[in-house]
């Protein structure tokens, strides 16, 4: 171990941002349980269809992030989504807006996870490695995976995971563990529909204010989409929380 070794657990947006900043001064290794970086920038491909079923878009206001987005646009990593956006309540459209450069909403070109793949470039990222235990090792820390593999020691560990997953890793005596255990996360179901033909809708994306749904988006309206036509439909959080433990077969009906 050196005083400059850092482990980052989680290769989502937060973990990659931390790793990129820390790597300017320290030796950093990132651990990710999935097959690729991304976290909430979730993307899935199945049988000729492709779905962004996590974060649907993002905006930029902070000057530092505005500069980052400009660089990402120049590199072709993100594009503005020129979306016909509607709000729907009780089955009726109550407002309509065209997203343009004055109201820029961005997506990853082709897939939202294009951002995480770009941000992971040049980093030491170990994929398909679920860290399940932290152990003190002298003045540092060792990490153990679910397969029994041990890494480290590291002088510092950054846990960039959802709160309850972080709580499971944090030592019993850590004050952060108490805060993490107290966090309450909201659920959300994502329905991904591949279509035989494009859906003829009056909008590209819609916020749904009433009922069990909260969002509907037309996949092929997103910049760089290179797959069959489809829809992504998201539930609202309250409905998902109530039905989170329901049998999955019932949910598919």
Backbone torsions as a table, in degrees:
resi	resn	phi	psi	omega
1	UNK	NA	142.0	170.9
2	UNK	-117.2	163.0	-179.7
3	UNK	-69.0	-5.9	-177.2
4	UNK	-112.0	16.3	-178.8
5	UNK	-95.9	130.6	-177.4
6	UNK	-133.0	136.1	171.9
7	UNK	-106.3	137.2	173.8
8	UNK	-117.6	123.2	-180.0
9	UNK	-101.6	112.6	-178.6
10	UNK	112.2	120.7	-178.6
11	UNK	-111.3	40.2	168.8
12	UNK	-82.9	-167.2	-177.4
13	UNK	-58.7	-45.6	-178.0
14	UNK	-65.4	-45.4	-179.0
15	UNK	-63.2	-42.5	-179.7
16	UNK	-68.8	-37.9	177.4
17	UNK	-62.9	-43.5	178.4
18	UNK	-63.4	-44.2	-177.7
19	UNK	-64.6	-41.3	-180.0
20	UNK	-64.2	-42.0	179.9
21	UNK	-67.9	-43.5	-177.4
22	UNK	-70.3	-30.8	-176.1
23	UNK	-67.2	-12.6	175.8
24	UNK	-70.3	-20.3	-174.3
25	UNK	-130.2	-16.2	-174.0
26	UNK	-132.6	164.6	170.2
27	UNK	-85.3	119.2	-170.8
28	UNK	-121.8	137.3	171.2
29	UNK	-127.0	132.5	-176.9
30	UNK	-107.2	136.6	178.8
31	UNK	-117.0	130.3	-176.6
32	UNK	-136.2	132.1	-177.0
33	UNK	-76.7	-23.5	-175.9
34	UNK	-85.6	178.3	180.0
35	UNK	-78.0	-12.9	178.5
36	UNK	-156.7	163.1	177.1
37	UNK	-71.0	158.3	176.6
38	UNK	156.8	-49.4	-178.2
39	UNK	60.3	-120.3	-177.4
40	UNK	-74.2	-6.9	173.2
41	UNK	-86.1	56.5	-168.6
42	UNK	-78.2	138.3	-179.8
43	UNK	-140.5	142.9	179.6
44	UNK	-141.0	140.2	175.8
45	UNK	-118.3	133.7	178.2
46	UNK	-148.0	123.6	168.5
47	UNK	49.1	46.4	176.8
48	UNK	86.5	4.7	178.2
49	UNK	-118.0	157.8	-179.4
50	UNK	-141.4	138.8	-173.6
51	UNK	-137.5	128.1	164.9
52	UNK	-91.0	102.9	-173.0
53	UNK	-111.7	6.6	173.6
54	UNK	-101.8	-125.3	177.1
55	UNK	-57.1	130.8	-174.1
56	UNK	-89.4	-26.6	179.8
57	UNK	-170.8	175.2	172.2
58	UNK	-147.9	160.2	175.7
59	UNK	-120.3	169.8	-178.8
60	UNK	-133.5	123.3	178.9
61	UNK	-125.8	-44.7	179.5
62	UNK	-61.6	132.9	-177.1
63	UNK	-55.4	-34.8	179.8
64	UNK	-67.4	-39.9	179.6
65	UNK	-75.5	-32.6	175.1
66	UNK	-58.2	-42.5	178.3
67	UNK	-65.1	-39.7	178.4
68	UNK	-63.9	-42.8	179.8
69	UNK	-64.9	-37.8	177.4
70	UNK	-60.7	-41.2	177.7
71	UNK	-66.8	-39.0	178.8
72	UNK	-65.2	-38.9	177.6
73	UNK	-64.7	-42.3	179.7
74	UNK	-62.5	-33.8	180.0
75	UNK	-83.8	-2.8	179.8
76	UNK	77.1	15.5	-177.0
77	UNK	-83.0	-35.3	178.1
78	UNK	-127.3	158.8	178.4
79	UNK	-142.1	149.9	172.7
80	UNK	-70.5	138.2	178.0
81	UNK	-92.6	105.3	179.8
82	UNK	-85.2	81.9	-165.3
83	UNK	-103.9	138.0	168.5
84	UNK	-83.9	103.7	-170.9
85	UNK	-106.0	131.2	-179.7
86	UNK	-123.9	157.4	167.7
87	UNK	-115.6	133.5	-175.0
88	UNK	-124.7	131.0	177.6
89	UNK	-133.9	128.3	-179.7
90	UNK	52.9	39.1	176.4
91	UNK	80.0	2.5	-178.4
92	UNK	-118.9	139.8	175.2
93	UNK	-73.4	124.3	-178.4
94	UNK	-107.4	-14.5	175.0
95	UNK	-159.9	159.7	-179.7
96	UNK	-144.8	142.4	-178.2
97	UNK	-149.0	145.1	172.2
98	UNK	-102.1	119.4	176.5
99	UNK	-75.2	121.8	178.8
100	UNK	-132.4	-166.1	-176.6
101	UNK	-64.2	-24.9	178.8
102	UNK	-75.4	-23.5	178.8
103	UNK	-128.7	53.8	-168.9
104	UNK	-62.9	127.9	171.4
105	UNK	-122.1	126.5	-171.6
106	UNK	-108.7	152.4	172.3
107	UNK	-136.5	160.3	171.4
108	UNK	-66.9	134.1	-178.2
109	UNK	-67.3	115.6	-178.3
110	UNK	89.3	-38.8	179.5
111	UNK	-166.9	146.6	-179.4
112	UNK	-63.6	-32.4	-177.9
113	UNK	-70.5	-3.8	172.8
114	UNK	-60.3	-31.5	178.6
115	UNK	-66.0	-48.3	-177.6
116	UNK	-66.5	-36.5	177.3
117	UNK	-62.7	-39.3	179.2
118	UNK	-68.5	-45.2	-178.9
119	UNK	-67.9	-21.4	179.7
120	UNK	-83.4	-10.8	-178.4
121	UNK	-59.6	134.5	177.5
122	UNK	82.7	-6.7	177.9
123	UNK	-94.1	153.3	174.2
124	UNK	-86.2	97.6	-176.4
125	UNK	-115.1	121.6	177.1
126	UNK	-101.5	110.3	-175.2
127	UNK	-88.4	168.4	178.7
128	UNK	49.5	42.6	-179.6
129	UNK	-132.8	102.1	179.8
130	UNK	-89.7	113.7	177.8
131	UNK	-80.9	126.3	-176.4
132	UNK	-116.9	-9.1	-176.7
133	UNK	-152.8	139.5	170.1
134	UNK	-111.9	134.6	178.3
135	UNK	-130.2	134.9	176.1
136	UNK	-66.2	137.8	-179.9
137	UNK	-135.7	89.7	-175.7
138	UNK	66.0	-118.5	178.3
139	UNK	-97.9	10.6	-178.5
140	UNK	-130.7	-155.4	-174.4
141	UNK	-139.8	141.6	169.3
142	UNK	-109.7	146.2	179.6
143	UNK	-113.1	139.9	177.1
144	UNK	-123.9	136.6	-179.6
145	UNK	-92.7	172.5	179.6
146	UNK	-68.7	-15.4	175.8
147	UNK	-90.8	-0.3	179.2
148	UNK	92.7	-1.3	179.6
149	UNK	-71.3	139.1	-177.2
150	UNK	-114.2	137.6	-178.9
151	UNK	-127.7	149.3	177.0
152	UNK	111.9	-166.3	11.4
153	UNK	-80.7	157.9	176.7
154	UNK	-119.1	144.3	178.6
155	UNK	-69.5	-36.0	-178.4
156	UNK	-139.1	153.4	175.8
157	UNK	-129.8	130.2	173.1
158	UNK	-106.3	123.0	179.0
159	UNK	-103.0	107.4	-178.2
160	UNK	-110.8	66.6	-176.1
161	UNK	-128.1	162.5	170.0
162	UNK	-54.7	151.0	-168.6
163	UNK	-54.2	-45.1	-175.3
164	UNK	-71.0	-32.0	174.2
165	UNK	-69.0	-37.3	177.2
166	UNK	-65.0	-41.0	-179.2
167	UNK	-59.3	-36.2	-179.2
168	UNK	-67.3	-22.3	-179.7
169	UNK	-94.8	-30.1	-173.5
170	UNK	-67.5	142.7	178.4
171	UNK	-60.3	151.3	-178.6
172	UNK	-55.7	-35.8	-175.1
173	UNK	-83.0	-1.9	-177.3
174	UNK	-76.6	131.3	175.2
175	UNK	-65.1	-28.6	178.7
176	UNK	-65.4	-29.8	-179.7
177	UNK	-61.6	-42.4	179.6
178	UNK	-61.0	-45.5	179.4
179	UNK	-63.7	-41.4	-179.1
180	UNK	-66.2	-40.0	179.9
181	UNK	-66.4	-27.9	-178.5
182	UNK	-79.4	-14.0	-177.7
183	UNK	-68.4	145.3	177.2
184	UNK	-123.0	118.8	-178.8
185	UNK	-97.4	148.7	178.3
186	UNK	-95.0	142.4	179.9
187	UNK	-86.8	163.9	175.3
188	UNK	-158.8	128.9	173.2
189	UNK	-95.8	141.7	177.3
190	UNK	-118.3	126.6	176.0
191	UNK	-105.5	123.6	180.0
192	UNK	-113.6	116.3	-175.0
193	UNK	-116.2	118.0	170.7
194	UNK	-88.6	132.8	-173.4
195	UNK	-111.6	151.2	175.4
196	UNK	-72.6	-29.8	179.1
197	UNK	-143.3	154.3	180.0
198	UNK	-57.2	142.0	175.7
199	UNK	-75.1	129.6	-179.3
200	UNK	-91.9	85.7	-179.0
201	UNK	-111.3	160.0	-179.6
202	UNK	-85.8	3.1	-178.6
203	UNK	-143.4	162.9	174.5
204	UNK	-97.1	-29.3	176.9
205	UNK	-150.9	149.6	-178.4
206	UNK	-143.5	137.6	168.3
207	UNK	-89.7	128.2	-176.8
208	UNK	-107.9	118.2	-168.8
209	UNK	-88.9	-27.9	-177.0
210	UNK	-120.2	158.4	177.9
211	UNK	86.7	-172.1	-174.8
212	UNK	-77.7	-11.3	-177.1
213	UNK	-100.7	155.6	177.6
214	UNK	-125.7	-18.4	-171.2
215	UNK	-157.6	143.5	172.4
216	UNK	-142.1	132.0	-179.8
217	UNK	-135.4	143.6	176.5
218	UNK	-90.0	116.4	-172.3
219	UNK	-58.2	-44.8	-172.7
220	UNK	-74.3	-5.6	175.1
221	UNK	-80.3	-10.8	-176.8
222	UNK	-83.6	137.4	-175.7
223	UNK	-57.5	132.4	176.2
224	UNK	81.4	6.8	-179.8
225	UNK	-62.4	125.6	-177.2
226	UNK	-128.5	60.8	179.3
227	UNK	-158.5	-177.0	-178.2
228	UNK	-67.9	166.0	179.7
229	UNK	-66.8	148.7	-178.5
230	UNK	-167.8	174.4	178.3
231	UNK	-130.9	144.9	168.0
232	UNK	-116.0	126.1	-178.9
233	UNK	-123.7	128.1	-179.5
234	UNK	-113.0	139.9	175.3
235	UNK	-77.6	164.2	170.4
236	UNK	-82.2	160.9	-172.0
237	UNK	-67.5	-41.4	-177.7
238	UNK	-62.9	-43.2	179.1
239	UNK	-63.8	-42.3	179.8
240	UNK	-64.2	-40.6	179.8
241	UNK	-61.8	-39.4	179.9
242	UNK	-67.6	-35.9	-172.2
243	UNK	-105.8	9.3	-173.7
244	UNK	-58.2	-33.7	-177.6
245	UNK	-98.2	6.4	179.0
246	UNK	-68.1	152.9	176.6
247	UNK	-57.6	135.7	-176.9
248	UNK	-64.1	-30.9	179.0
249	UNK	-63.1	-35.9	178.1
250	UNK	-66.0	-39.5	-177.8
251	UNK	-65.9	-27.6	-177.7
252	UNK	-78.8	-12.1	-176.7
253	UNK	-69.8	NA	NA
